[in-house]
């Protein structure tokens, strides 16, 4: 599985997208690992207008010391894993004239306390 080392930490990109990280005035290209982590929907429908839905990770990702997994924000939120991070696509992201993201400056770890 492809990974990138930054500050003695391993980053594994579990999205289908190339992540361009602008860090310490250098652009670091983080390629997809070849594995995509998604959420699977599990629905319970008793022929009602409102259905029950729960989400599960599409596969089990083992914990690894000094390793962060880059995932989508929604996967990170539902997983509640401290080793999952998402690209910060908010106000600090670098965008082109059409508003498309060209690079991010950091990753977000959602506080799941």
ChimeraX attribute file (.defattr): number of C-alpha atoms within 10 A of each C-alpha:
attribute: neighborCount
match mode: 1-to-1
recipient: residues
	/A:1	9
	/A:2	13
	/A:3	18
	/A:4	17
	/A:5	13
	/A:6	10
	/A:7	6
	/A:8	9
	/A:9	13
	/A:10	16
	/A:11	21
	/A:12	24
	/A:13	29
	/A:14	22
	/A:15	20
	/A:16	15
	/A:17	13
	/A:18	13
	/A:19	20
	/A:20	20
	/A:21	22
	/A:22	17
	/A:23	13
	/A:24	8
	/A:25	8
	/A:26	9
	/A:27	14
	/A:28	17
	/A:29	13
	/A:30	19
	/A:31	18
	/A:32	19
	/A:33	20
	/A:34	13
	/A:35	13
	/A:36	16
	/A:37	20
	/A:38	18
	/A:39	17
	/A:40	13
	/A:41	12
	/A:42	11
	/A:43	11
	/A:44	12
	/A:45	11
	/A:46	9
	/A:47	7
	/A:48	8
	/A:49	6
	/A:50	9
	/A:51	10
	/A:52	10
	/A:53	10
	/A:54	11
	/A:55	14
	/A:56	14
	/A:57	15
	/A:58	13
	/A:59	11
	/A:60	8
	/A:61	9
	/A:62	5
	/A:63	13
	/A:64	10
	/A:65	8
	/A:66	12
	/A:67	17
	/A:68	22
	/A:69	24
	/A:70	27
	/A:71	22
	/A:72	20
	/A:73	18
	/A:74	11
	/A:75	22
	/A:76	24
	/A:77	17
	/A:78	14
	/A:79	16
	/A:80	14
	/A:81	17
	/A:82	14
	/A:83	17
	/A:84	26
	/A:85	24
	/A:86	22
	/A:87	20
	/A:88	17
	/A:89	18
	/A:90	10
	/A:91	8
	/A:92	11
	/A:93	18
	/A:94	17
	/A:95	14
	/A:96	9
	/A:97	6
	/A:98	6
	/A:99	9
	/A:100	10
	/A:101	15
	/A:102	14
	/A:103	23
	/A:104	22
	/A:105	18
	/A:106	17
	/A:107	14
	/A:108	14
	/A:109	20
	/A:110	15
	/A:111	9
	/A:112	11
	/A:113	4
